[in-house]
């Protein structure tokens, strides 16, 4: 499942997030995108998710100039169920 991102500023971009998986405690992570256009491929099967939602809550975005902004109002939802997978495409601009 491709999850595209668009950023503004100087690359690379570092996105910190919390991921919520069905029936598991939340965990935090960081993803680095080397350019203004980025693609993050999510595979629910590899995360052990056969049904329910995968929720990404974004925390901060830092660019190559070390400028950081809160993006805590941005989320992505990967929904897996009877009707396939649906998702929200976030566009994060500091």
C-alpha positions as CSV (number, residue, x, y, z in Angstrom):
1,X,0.0,0.0,0.0
2,X,1.7,3.2,-1.1
3,X,1.3,6.2,1.2
4,X,2.6,9.3,-0.7
5,X,3.9,12.4,1.1
6,X,4.8,15.9,-0.1
7,X,7.1,18.3,1.9
8,X,8.4,21.8,1.6
9,X,11.8,22.9,2.8
10,X,15.3,21.5,2.6
11,X,15.7,17.7,2.3
12,X,16.1,15.3,4.0
13,X,12.8,15.3,6.1
14,X,12.5,13.4,9.3
15,X,8.9,12.6,10.4
16,X,8.3,11.3,13.9
17,X,5.1,9.3,14.5
18,X,3.2,7.0,16.8
19,X,1.6,3.9,15.2
20,X,-1.4,2.2,16.7
21,X,-2.0,-1.5,15.7
22,X,-5.2,-3.4,16.6
23,X,-4.8,-5.1,20.0
24,X,-1.3,-3.8,20.6
25,X,0.2,-0.9,22.6
26,X,1.2,2.2,20.6
27,X,4.8,2.4,19.5
28,X,6.9,5.4,18.3
29,X,9.1,5.7,15.3
30,X,10.9,8.0,12.8
31,X,10.9,7.9,9.1
32,X,13.4,9.8,6.9
33,X,12.4,11.0,3.4
34,X,15.4,12.1,1.2
35,X,13.4,14.4,-1.1
36,X,10.3,16.7,-1.1
37,X,8.2,13.9,-2.6
38,X,8.3,10.7,-0.7
39,X,6.6,7.3,-0.7
40,X,6.1,5.1,2.3
41,X,4.9,1.6,1.5
42,X,2.8,0.0,4.2
43,X,2.1,-3.7,4.2
44,X,-0.6,-4.7,6.8
45,X,0.3,-8.4,6.5
46,X,3.9,-7.7,7.5
47,X,2.7,-5.8,10.5
48,X,0.5,-8.8,11.5
49,X,-2.8,-6.9,10.8
50,X,-5.5,-8.9,9.1
51,X,-8.4,-6.7,10.1
52,X,-9.0,-3.3,11.8
53,X,-7.3,0.0,11.5
54,X,-3.6,1.0,11.5
55,X,-3.4,4.6,12.7
56,X,-0.3,6.8,12.2
57,X,-0.3,9.9,14.4
58,X,2.4,12.3,13.3
59,X,4.3,14.3,15.9
60,X,7.0,16.5,14.4
61,X,8.6,17.1,11.0
62,X,12.2,18.3,10.8
63,X,13.9,19.4,7.6
64,X,17.5,19.5,6.5
65,X,18.0,22.9,8.1
66,X,17.0,21.4,11.4
67,X,13.8,23.4,11.4
68,X,11.1,21.6,13.3
69,X,7.4,22.0,13.3
70,X,4.6,20.2,15.1
71,X,2.3,18.2,12.8
72,X,0.3,16.6,15.6
73,X,-3.0,17.3,13.8
74,X,-2.1,15.1,10.8
75,X,-2.9,11.4,10.7
76,X,-3.1,8.5,8.2
77,X,-5.5,5.6,8.6
78,X,-5.0,2.3,6.9
79,X,-8.2,0.3,7.1
80,X,-8.3,-3.4,6.4
81,X,-11.5,-5.3,6.3
82,X,-14.3,-6.7,4.1
83,X,-14.0,-3.9,1.5
84,X,-10.2,-3.9,1.2
85,X,-7.7,-1.2,2.3
86,X,-8.5,2.5,2.4
87,X,-6.2,5.3,3.3
88,X,-5.7,9.0,3.7
89,X,-2.9,10.7,1.8
90,X,-1.2,13.2,4.1
91,X,0.5,16.3,2.7
92,X,2.7,17.8,5.4
93,X,4.1,21.3,4.9
94,X,6.0,23.0,7.6
